[in-house]
């Protein structure tokens, strides 16, 4: 094979999301997964700040790179608090979970 050099493709999430939100049904589906996307952004941001690869995080957690990849992807898998703690420890972070009041909706009783 020829010399292969890793060259990541630039990704502009804001532009991608802006275009996707114009597609029929996307906004509703995206809003339904808002918490999951927020968690994934938090995980990825922490890993990038720590300067670690998925493989390095996996080694520290005692798992595989593919397991870390699944953790950092919105999908059918919901990580346990124990898994989030292991991930956070690998990044020298702590997990903080908060419940915040939901915005009041019209017609909703107290």
Secondary structure, DSSP 4 states (H G I P E B T S, - for coil): -------PPP--HHHHHHHHTTSTTHHHHHHHTHHHHHHHHHHHHHHHHHT--HHHHHHHHTS-HHHHHHHTS-SS----HHHHHHHHHHTT--------PPPP-TT---
